[in-house]
Amino acid sequence: MDDAITLWPDLPYASWRDTLQTVHLWTQIVGKVRLALTPWLNHSWHVPFYVNARGIGTSPIPIGNEILEIDFDFISHHLTARTSRGEHDGFPLAPISVAEFYHRVFEVMGRLGVTVAIDDTPSEMVGVPRYSEDRSHASYDAAAAHRFWRALVQIDRVFKLFRSGFLGKASPTHFFWGSFDLAVTRFSGRSAPRHPGGIPGLSDAVACEAYSHEESSAGFWPGNDAFPQAAFYSYTYPEPAGFRNRAVTPQAHFDTTLGEFILPYDTVRAAADPNALLLDFLSTTYAAAADAAGWDRAALECPLGVPGKVREP
């Protein structure tokens, strides 16, 4: 069970496209419940999900003097909501429409006594119906959803190791339901020029706040119709001169359309040591950004963390 092919499952976009699109929209509904109830945190860090031992979940959401958690369980294939009062509710993940999922989520919230309203317009998408009206997305391949989560388990682990080698401001490793990607971000500590906005399905105010400081961000996403393959990415904002021409992991390339370095998931999956290849991609693309932008790397970096060992001052 520990060979690379088992740990890093195959994720061919075409074979689970319909499920991916449906689950993406499902996660936005739950994500917007968290957004509506949680105080704003810099860079929208109050909205993502986190990989857990059974799938992905919200982590605690404040509801008055109590907390609520909502999990997508990709082992038993169930959406589960729990409160700190000891209540729990939910329903099976099955081939139901986005509209049906939307209504079931709010039925669960009602039974738990959670009063919440959301904007049911899809985020970071165009031409997609409101959640409450979307009956065109209604697919759920349980095996494919499980494989995707199993990949996230491995990727989350490597991202967290990479994150441990930085002393400066860094994001958690978290899953953004708007763009449907797992991401980790490092910051130089300097302010950035105002972001121009214009991201489809995302308000300019949110984009400008998210990119308020210089950053080097890396992540993983399973693909979409415009880019139909699972891949790792790395970009920097603002992009400094020379960044895209820097030497990085040989198996990676700079995609001029996306404005990011790209490393195909299949390349990592097929590597003799997937962990080492992914860590090299994260490290070399970060170094490309930091060097091109003149970050104070000596002050910001440190050796990777070791379990049970206190970092030397």
PyMOL commands that set and color helices and strands:
alter all, ss='L'
color gray80, all
select helices_A, chain A and resi 4-7+13-37+42-44+98-111+131-133+142-163+204-210+243-245+265-270+274-293+297-300
alter helices_A, ss='H'
color red, helices_A
select strands_A, chain A and resi 50-51+55-57+61-63+66-73+78-83+88-92+174-176+181-191+213-221+231-237+253-255+260-264
alter strands_A, ss='S'
color yellow, strands_A
deselect
rebuild
show_as cartoon
